[in-house]
Amino acid sequence: MALQYAGIQVEHREIALRNKPLSMLLVSPKGTVPVLCVDGLVLEQSLDIMGWALERSDPDGWGLVDIDIAQDWIEKNDGPFKTLLDQYKYPNRFPGLDQEKVLGDAIELMLEPMEAALRSSQYLLGSKITWVDVAIFPFMRQFAMVNPQRFEELPFTLTKKWLNQFIESELFHSVMHQYPTWVD
């Protein structure tokens, strides 16, 4: 989404992670996605790709944030919330865990603070969208998709509105294409 927002055209290569092409592994031996390769530069993390894109073009000021607050959100999302999300999405991988407790922990860690932040503004860091919203959105979308009915039952109306705003956005739809799997 950040690349599209910044107006940066890229060649998208859909990767089958069970059959990674040699061309990918040659530029990124760790073999994870996403990977952005531009003029010899290799970026292997979503946040690095977002930052790179916003350094080149940021017409609406997505990057103008309080970095300490932004970092708090990202650390919480990319650390403990991501762990809880994986446990919630893949209960068969974590058979000893109580799914209701995992859900409760995710609510306490992420959804309650999001709802509180959204009571005073439309976005997590204020009245306009920032890179933090865009970075967290895919994880919250995954969380909601695990059990959509259960998610709808949760009392987080502002968080659901925030999520739906991204899901329904032109920007999101402009990047959600099916691509053929890349083969060398």
N, C-alpha and C positions, 0 to 999 in steps of 0.2 A: 504494500500500500504506500509506503514511503517513497519508493522508486517512482511509482505512478504519479503520486502527488507532486514530486519534484520534477516531473516531466522527463525522466531519464529512461530512455529506451534500452532494453536489454534483450538478448536472445534467451528465452526461457527453455530450459532443458529439464523435463520431468525425469526423475531418477527412480528406478526400482531399487530400493535399498537392499534387497536380497540378491541383486545382480548388478552391482555398481559398475559402471563402465570404466575402463582403464583410463580414459581421458580425464575423468573426474578425479580418480585416485592419484594421477600424476600431479595434478595441481593442488589437491587437498588430500594428503595421505590419511588423515583421520577418518575420512569417508562419511562425514555427516552432512546434513543439509540444514540450512541453505549454505550455498557457497556463491560468492560473487567474484568473478575474475574480470578485471578491467586493467588493460595496459600494464600487465605484470603484477598488479596488486591483487592479492587474494584475501578476501574477507570471509570468515567462516562462522560468524555469529550474527544473528538477526539485528541486535542492537548496533553492532559495528556497521552493518549495511545501512541501517536507518541513519546513523550519524553521518556516514559518508554522503548519503543522498542529500540530507538536509544542509550539509556544508556547501553543496553545490547550488541548491535552490530551496528556499523556504518562504514562499510567497505569503503565507498566512501566519508566519511566526510560530510554527510548531515547536521550535527549539528554544523559545524564550520562556524558560521555566526556572523556578528555584531548584537548583541542582540537588540540594540536600533532600528536599521533599520528594523530588523525582526519584532519587536513588533509593530512598526508603520504600517507595512503592515497588520499584523494580526488584530490589532485593527480596522483598516479601513474596512477590509474584514468582520470580525465577527460582527461588529457593524452596521454602516450605510449602507454598501453595502448589507449585509444580509437582512436588512429591505427593501431596494429598490428591491432586488431580489424577495422577497416574494410579494411585490406589483406588480411587473412585471409578475411573474408567475401566480398569482391568482387575476386577475383584478376583478373577481366577488366578492371577499372579500373586495375590496376597490373601490366601485362603484363611489365614488366622485373624484377619482384621474384621472388626464389626463395621459394616458399611454405614450404619447410622452414625456411629462415632466419627468416622472419616468425614461424612457430610457435615456433622456438627462442628468439627474442627475447621473445615474449610469455610463454613459460614462465619465462625468467630474470627478466623484469621483474615479473611478477605471480603466477604460480602457485607458484613456489618460495618467495617471501616469505609467501604465504597459507598454504602447507603448514607452513612453519616457525611461523607465528603460531598455527595450529590445533593444533600439537603440545602447546601448554601450556594451551589453553583451547578451549571449544566454539565460540566466535565470534572474530572478528578482533581485538576489543579486550577480551576477557575472557570471563567465564562467562555473560554474558547478551547477548541481541541488542541492537544499537544501530542508530542511523540509518545508520552507516557500512556495516554488513552489508547493509542494505536498499538503500542507494544503489549498492553494487557488484554485488549479486546479478544485476540484469538484464543487465549487461555480461558477467558470467561465464556466464550462461545462454545468451546469444547466442554466445559463444565456443564453448561445448560443442556447440551445435546446428549449427555449421558442418560438422563432421564427427564425428558422435556416436561412430562406431566408433573413430576415431583418438583422440578424447578419452578413451574408456574404456580405451584401451591405455596412457595416461599413468600414471606411478607416483604419483599424487597422491590417495591414498585419503581423506585427511582433507578435502581440498578438494572432492572428489566427494561426500562425505557431507554437508558443509556446504551445497553446492549442492542436493542432493536434499532436504535438510530444508526448504529454502525452496520448492522446486518442489512438494513434497507437502503443504505447509502449508495449513491452512484459510484463512489470510489471503490467500495467493496465489490460491487458487481462488475466493475471494470477490470478487476484483477482475478476474478474467480472463473477461470477458463479451464476446461479439460485440455490437457496437452498429451500428445502421444509420448509414450515412454522412449527416452533417448537410448539409442543403440549406436555404439561406435561403428 
